[in-house]
């Protein structure tokens, strides 16, 4: 019986820490998935979808940072949109750099569709 009490107390105390770690990992995975969507050419449609999601669900676009760290398993939508926009700009810069070096000529054409 006493072991169950100890295990219960230990689980109760460790749950907030594991929750913080799990949520941080989940947010990082979302950012990676968003960058991959940009690489595959879905950056702009993703921004449109995230804005629609925010509107339809009455999302808090800019929650406090502490609230995000403690409770959110996904990044806030405004932050995701900013990161997707940065990823699009970076992809275009990389494409231009490759083109200037003469390595890849047609990558800017595919990025122009974004």
Secondary structure, DSSP 8 states (H G I E B T S, - for coil): -HHHHHHHHHHHHHHHHHHHHHHHHHHHHHHHHHHHHHHTT-HHHHHHHHHHHHHHHT--TT--HHHHHHH-SS--HHHHHHHHHHHHHHHHHHHHHHHHTTS-SSHHHHHHT-
